[in-house]
Amino acid sequence: MPSLRVDSHRLRLRTPLRTAWGELREREILGVRLHWSNDDYGIGEAAPLEPYDGVSTAAVRAALDAYGEVLKRMPDTATHTQMLAACAAERALPQALAAIDLALWDRAGRAAGRPVAELISPSASRAVEVNATISASDPVFAAAEAYRAAAAGYRCVKVKVGAGDDAARVAAIRHAIGPSVAIRVDANGAWRDPEEALDRLRDLVAAGIELAEEPVHGLAALSELRAESPIPIAMDETAADVRDGDWRAADLVCLKVSRCGGITRLLEQARSVRRAGAQVFVASTFDGPVGIAAGVHAAAVLSGSGPLPACGLATLAMFHEHAHILPVDNGRIQVPSEPGLLGTTTRVK
């Protein structure tokens, strides 16, 4: 029977990030360690972000404590699927389940002596293309930030919109990076309704926008906007509300390890999205190193079986801590090659 240890870690952003749901300066991450005996263990991570997903750290901590008691009663022969199902039956909180799922995948990779992506699929890619996130709100500083990203090899930059002069900022970025680097915008549901969103997107279309993430909240609103939008629409937060695989409200769907409940569920949802005819890409809610590694492994599996737009996983460098882990090289993150999720790449244990 495994024992579960939970530790809290705080990560500080180098520069505050302003979004439609508020300003982010610091992240609290819950690291978990499932331990059986000797070197038989796995590490995971829970990364709720209450202003964004409405889930508090306290609620996730309580769920993890409950999962610890459930797992103590599981036989040593219990499978990954059985342990995850038992935890879900106790409390179906995706952000907490993700931590358990990640720890179980990490353990499986360590036991097999293989990286998790390779364990899941022999055709998994060895590197994942990622986008740079532009955090500056002033057009001049945003343009300079985007220029540095393009010079470093990024082929896609993401700009938060929905506050301030979005059109001026996006135009300045396009001027700075030229036509060959994609620009995507993320409104986090800032616009009130499809009509307002359509007006705002029309203001941006001249800059050549790859996609617009979550311009409005809700399946009905996204579907209405998509029918008229000059820019492809990507679903993000609304993905939490999708039932029975109805992904038809968007051209693309952004999936996140934390919101999906782990790698296992993310890959299941990705298959459902693709069956519905939409594209999928992977991002994070400014997770810690284990969560980002999980996203990279999941994206590598997905890119081995179909086209994958740049993923929003290049966020560790935005923190004072862990900036050296999973570095971006020419716009891509290499999939960790050691057993498990990260192997010895990080001190997070």
C-alpha positions in Angstrom: 0.0 0.0 0.0 1.4 3.4 -0.9 1.8 6.4 1.5 1.1 9.9 0.1 3.0 13.0 1.1 1.9 16.5 0.1 4.1 19.6 0.2 3.3 23.2 -0.7 5.7 25.2 -2.9 5.4 28.9 -3.8 6.7 30.1 -7.2 7.3 33.8 -7.8 6.9 35.4 -11.2 9.7 37.6 -12.4 7.1 40.0 -13.8 3.4 40.2 -12.8 1.1 38.8 -15.5 -2.1 40.8 -16.1 -5.1 38.8 -17.4 -8.9 39.2 -17.7 -9.3 37.3 -14.4 -6.7 39.3 -12.5 -3.0 39.8 -11.9 -0.7 36.8 -11.2 2.4 37.4 -9.1 2.8 34.1 -7.3 1.8 30.4 -7.7 1.2 27.9 -4.9 1.8 24.4 -6.1 1.2 21.2 -4.2 3.8 18.6 -4.8 2.9 14.9 -4.1 5.0 11.8 -3.6 3.4 8.3 -3.7 5.8 5.9 -2.0 5.7 2.1 -1.7 9.1 0.9 -0.6 12.8 1.7 -1.1 13.1 3.2 -4.6 9.5 2.4 -5.6 7.8 5.8 -5.8 6.3 8.4 -8.1 6.0 12.2 -8.0 3.1 14.4 -9.0 1.8 17.9 -8.8 -1.5 19.7 -8.2 -1.8 23.2 -9.6 -5.2 24.8 -8.9 -5.5 28.5 -9.7 -8.6 29.8 -8.0 -9.0 33.1 -9.9 -8.8 31.1 -13.2 -10.5 27.7 -12.5 -12.5 28.5 -9.3 -10.7 25.7 -7.4 -9.0 26.6 -4.1 -5.7 25.1 -2.9 -7.5 24.2 0.4 -10.1 22.1 -1.5 -7.4 20.3 -3.4 -5.3 19.7 -0.3 -8.4 18.2 1.4 -9.1 15.9 -1.6 -5.5 14.7 -1.6 -5.7 14.0 2.2 -8.8 11.9 1.4 -7.0 10.1 -1.5 -4.2 9.2 0.9 -6.6 7.3 3.1 -8.2 5.6 0.0 -4.8 4.5 -1.3 -3.7 3.1 2.0 -6.5 0.6 1.7 -5.6 -0.5 -1.9 -3.8 -3.8 -2.3 -0.3 -3.9 -3.7 -1.7 -5.5 -6.9 -4.0 -2.5 -7.6 -3.5 -1.1 -11.1 -3.1 2.5 -12.2 -6.7 2.5 -13.4 -8.0 1.0 -10.2 -6.2 3.5 -8.0 -7.3 6.5 -10.0 -10.9 5.2 -10.1 -10.9 4.7 -6.3 -9.7 8.3 -5.8 -12.3 9.7 -8.2 -15.0 7.7 -6.4 -14.0 9.4 -3.2 -13.9 12.9 -4.7 -13.9 13.8 -8.4 -11.8 16.9 -8.3 -9.6 17.0 -11.5 -6.9 19.2 -10.1 -6.3 16.7 -7.2 -6.7 13.6 -9.4 -4.1 15.0 -11.8 -1.5 14.8 -9.0 -2.2 11.2 -8.4 -2.3 10.3 -12.1 1.1 12.1 -12.6 2.6 10.2 -9.7 1.4 6.9 -11.1 2.8 7.6 -14.5 6.1 8.7 -13.0 6.3 5.5 -11.0 5.5 3.4 -14.1 8.2 5.2 -16.2 10.8 4.7 -13.4 9.9 1.0 -13.1 10.1 0.5 -16.9 13.3 2.6 -17.2 11.6 4.7 -19.9 10.3 8.3 -20.3 6.5 8.5 -19.8 5.9 9.6 -23.4 7.8 6.7 -24.8 6.0 4.3 -22.4 2.6 5.5 -23.7 3.5 5.6 -27.4 6.6 4.5 -29.3 5.8 7.1 -31.9 5.9 10.0 -29.4 7.9 13.0 -30.6 11.2 13.9 -29.0 10.5 17.6 -28.9 7.4 19.8 -28.6 7.0 23.2 -30.3 5.9 25.9 -27.8 4.7 29.5 -27.9 6.2 32.4 -26.0 3.9 34.3 -23.7 4.1 38.1 -23.9 3.5 39.6 -20.5 4.1 43.3 -21.1 0.9 45.5 -21.4 2.6 48.5 -22.9 2.9 48.2 -26.7 6.6 49.2 -26.8 7.6 46.8 -24.2 5.4 44.0 -25.6 7.0 44.5 -29.0 10.5 44.3 -27.5 9.5 41.1 -25.6 8.1 39.6 -28.8 11.2 40.5 -30.8 13.4 38.8 -28.3 11.2 35.7 -28.5 11.4 35.6 -32.3 15.2 36.1 -32.2 15.4 33.1 -29.8 13.6 30.9 -32.3 10.0 31.0 -31.2 7.6 30.6 -34.2 4.5 31.6 -32.2 3.8 34.2 -29.5 0.8 34.5 -27.4 -0.7 37.8 -26.3 -3.2 38.3 -23.5 -6.0 40.6 -24.6 -9.2 41.9 -23.1 -7.7 44.8 -21.2 -6.1 48.0 -22.5 -5.4 48.9 -26.1 -5.2 45.4 -27.6 -5.1 46.5 -31.2 -2.1 48.8 -30.6 -0.2 46.2 -28.7 -0.8 43.4 -31.3 0.0 45.8 -34.1 3.3 46.7 -32.4 4.1 43.0 -31.9 3.4 42.2 -35.6 5.7 45.1 -36.7 8.5 43.8 -34.4 8.4 40.2 -35.4 7.5 40.3 -39.1 5.0 38.1 -40.9 6.7 34.7 -40.3 6.0 34.3 -36.6 2.4 33.4 -35.6 0.5 35.6 -33.1 -2.3 34.1 -31.1 -4.5 36.0 -28.6 -6.0 34.9 -25.4 -9.0 36.8 -23.9 -9.8 34.4 -21.1 -13.5 35.2 -21.7 -13.0 38.9 -21.2 -15.7 40.0 -23.7 -19.3 40.1 -22.6 -20.9 38.4 -25.6 -20.3 37.2 -29.2 -21.1 40.6 -30.6 -18.5 42.5 -28.6 -16.0 39.7 -29.2 -16.6 39.9 -32.9 -15.9 43.7 -32.9 -12.7 43.2 -31.0 -11.5 40.4 -33.2 -12.2 42.4 -36.3 -9.9 45.1 -34.8 -7.1 42.5 -34.6 -7.5 40.6 -37.9 -5.2 42.9 -39.9 -2.3 41.8 -37.8 -2.7 38.2 -39.0 -3.9 36.2 -36.0 -3.4 32.4 -35.8 -6.2 31.8 -33.3 -8.2 33.5 -30.5 -8.4 31.6 -27.2 -11.6 31.8 -25.2 -12.9 35.1 -26.5 -16.2 34.5 -24.7 -17.3 31.9 -22.1 -19.8 29.2 -22.8 -20.5 26.7 -25.6 -23.4 28.6 -27.0 -21.5 31.9 -27.1 -18.4 30.3 -28.7 -20.5 28.5 -31.3 -22.3 31.7 -32.3 -19.0 33.6 -32.5 -17.3 30.9 -34.5 -19.9 31.2 -37.2 -18.9 34.8 -37.9 -15.4 35.1 -36.7 -12.6 36.0 -39.1 -10.1 34.3 -36.8 -10.2 30.6 -35.8 -11.6 30.2 -32.3 -10.0 28.0 -29.6 -11.9 26.8 -26.6 -10.0 26.9 -23.2 -11.9 27.4 -19.9 -15.2 26.3 -21.5 -13.7 22.9 -22.1 -14.5 22.1 -18.5 -18.2 22.3 -19.3 -18.1 20.0 -22.3 -20.2 16.8 -21.9 -20.5 13.8 -24.2 -17.6 14.9 -26.4 -19.5 17.9 -28.0 -16.5 20.0 -29.1 -18.1 21.5 -32.2 -18.2 25.0 -30.7 -14.6 25.7 -31.6 -12.0 25.1 -34.2 -9.4 24.2 -31.7 -9.4 23.0 -28.0 -6.7 23.9 -25.4 -6.3 21.0 -23.0 -4.5 21.3 -19.6 -3.2 18.5 -17.4 -4.6 20.1 -14.2 -8.1 20.7 -15.6 -8.3 17.4 -17.3 -7.3 15.4 -14.2 -3.9 14.2 -15.5 -2.2 12.8 -18.5 -4.6 9.8 -18.8 -7.8 11.9 -19.1 -6.1 14.6 -21.2 -5.2 12.0 -23.9 -8.8 10.6 -23.7 -10.2 14.1 -24.3 -7.7 14.8 -27.1 -8.9 11.7 -29.0 -12.5 12.9 -28.5 -11.7 16.4 -29.8 -10.0 15.0 -32.9 -12.9 12.7 -33.6 -15.1 15.8 -33.6 -13.0 17.4 -36.3 -11.2 20.0 -34.1 -7.5 20.5 -33.5 -6.0 20.2 -30.0 -3.0 21.7 -28.3 -1.7 21.5 -24.7 -1.1 24.3 -22.2 -0.7 24.8 -18.5 -2.0 27.1 -15.8 1.5 28.3 -15.0 2.3 24.9 -13.4 5.4 23.8 -11.6 8.1 21.6 -13.2 6.3 18.3 -12.8 3.1 19.6 -14.3 5.0 21.2 -17.2 6.9 17.9 -17.8 3.6 16.1 -17.8 2.2 18.5 -20.4 5.4 18.0 -22.5 5.0 14.2 -22.4 1.3 14.4 -23.3 2.0 16.8 -26.2 4.8 14.5 -27.4 2.3 11.6 -27.6 -0.3 13.7 -29.4 2.2 15.2 -31.9 3.2 11.6 -32.8 -0.3 10.9 -33.9 -1.4 14.1 -35.6 -0.7 17.8 -36.2 -0.2 19.8 -33.0 -0.1 23.6 -32.9 2.5 25.2 -30.7 1.7 24.4 -27.0 1.6 26.8 -24.1 4.2 25.0 -22.0 7.1 27.5 -22.0 6.3 29.1 -18.7 8.9 27.9 -16.2 11.3 30.7 -17.3 8.7 33.2 -16.1 9.4 32.2 -12.5 12.4 33.0 -10.3 12.5 29.3 -9.3 13.0 26.4 -11.8 13.8 28.6 -14.8 16.6 26.2 -15.7 14.3 23.2 -16.0 12.9 22.1 -19.4 14.5 25.0 -21.2 13.3 26.2 -24.6 15.7 25.7 -27.5 14.8 27.4 -30.8 11.1 27.4 -29.9 11.0 23.7 -28.8 11.2 21.8 -25.5 13.0 18.5 -25.6 11.0 15.6 -24.0 12.9 14.5 -20.9 14.8 11.3 -21.8 15.2 9.9 -18.3 12.8 7.4 -16.8 9.5 8.8 -15.5 8.4 12.4 -15.9 11.6 14.2 -15.1 14.0 11.7 -13.8 16.9 13.5 -12.1 16.3 16.7 -14.1 14.8 18.5 -11.0 15.2 18.4 -7.3 11.5 18.2 -6.8 11.1 14.8 -5.1 
